[in-house]
Amino acid sequence: MSILSLIKGRGASGFGYGSTADQVLHGIDLHGQTILVTGCASGLGAETMRALCARGARVIGAARSIEQSTLACAQIEGEAHSVACDLSEPASVRRAIASVRQMGLPLDAIIANAGIMALPQLQQKHGYELQFLTNHIGHHLLITGLLDQLAENGRVVMLTSVFHNKAPRAGIEFDNLSGDKGYSPWTAYGQSKLANLLFAKHLATKLPKPGQTANAVHPGTIKTQLQRNLGSTTQAAFSFLGAPFFKTIAQGAASTCYVAAHPQTATVSGAYFADCNIAQPDARANNTELARKLWETTEQIIARFPDHSGDTPQW
């Protein structure tokens, strides 16, 4: 049996590597549900939004600009509302929170899909390494700011990556969140993705209502806009070496849709999923003390950002 045939098998859920978003949602009625998806402008976010709308969900699509979000939502068959949310700008995130609140709709799921990957050179914003700021801090701010909007059985789905295992040895370098003391593209990306996993696991212990859940998802290796920041040589190597194992975008969105909307995952919380099945993450992802420290540190960081939540919402 080949490696590919093993990879494409199905797990206990009945789904697996080759399952698509439409397949995992087949027969599920999402009419009456409202789901927020970040990074809706392309790739996995756009496919996730399309698949959920196809089953009747009302989707709120968030992208870095209102123009990107509006264009993405206009291409969806179904009810889709656009919101601007630049996760690297706390003021933009707070305006997005205000926009969603003004809609007055309980959120049946929040899908933290957006992200940036392996920036070749150190980039900073507001004093923090850009991947950590965008992938982790921005989503932490957005989700905690909307927890009182989360429905009684609402679900939070954090997209992480198998590359969370590339995080620094300590897991999170709390003394180097700026990157000034040393920077490696994949180590920094791994740290931000481990942070996504730790956030989901800790959030699962803090959700205010017993029916609410929080989980993390590795979508698989997919060629999307996420690779846009890689250098041309790295992109070529990534494509050549990874091509036999690449999922399609429809397959990549499957685990997200499965965790966000399938009845099988309604009561699962604090787990890590890959290929539509519970998987085992790196041991550091199960470090409850590390998760607690990350949460507290992130809350302190967020508290130092000026609050412009009274600015005009963009939607």
Secondary structure, DSSP 8 states (H G I E B T S, - for coil): --HHHHHT-B-TTS-BTT--HHHHTTT---TT-EEEEESTTSHHHHHHHHHHHHTT-EEEEEESSHHHHHHHHHTSSS-EEEEE--TT-HHHHHHHHHHHHHHT--EEEEEE-------SS--EETTEEHHIIIIIIHHHHHHHHTGGGEEEEEEEEEE--GGGGGS-TTSS-GGGTTSTT---HHHHHHHHHHHHHHHHHHHHHH-SSTT-EEEEEE---B-SGGGGGS-HHHHHHHHHHHGGG-B-HHHHTHHHHHHHH-GGGTT--S-EEETTEE----GGGG-HHHHHHHHHHHHHHHHHS---TTS----
